[in-house]
C-alpha cells in the first residue's frame, strides 16, 4: 500500500471518529441517585437537575449534596461507557483517547 492510500484511509478513519464523537456529544444521558436525577449531554454539560423534594427534609442538605454528586458521576460514567463502546472500534481498545 502506498503512502497516499494510507493517508487517505487515515483521513477517512479520522472523519468517522469525529462524526461518531459528534453524535455522542449530541445525545442525552441521565444519571440518578435516590433523590436526584441529572441530565447531561455527551460532551458532559449538565442540562437539568431534578430533586425529588417530596422525600427531602430540612436536615437532608448534606445528603442532597452527596446525591447530586452521585447523580452527576453516574451520568459521566454512562457518557464515558458509551464513548468507549462506540469509539473503541476506531481505537482498537486503547483507552483514554476520547
Buried (B, 14 or more C-beta within 10 A) or exposed (E): EEEEEEEEEEEEEEEEBEEBBEEBBEEEBBBBBEBBBBBBBBEEEBEEBEBEEEEBEEEBEEBBEBBBEBBBEBBBEBBBEBBBEBBBEBEEEEEEEB
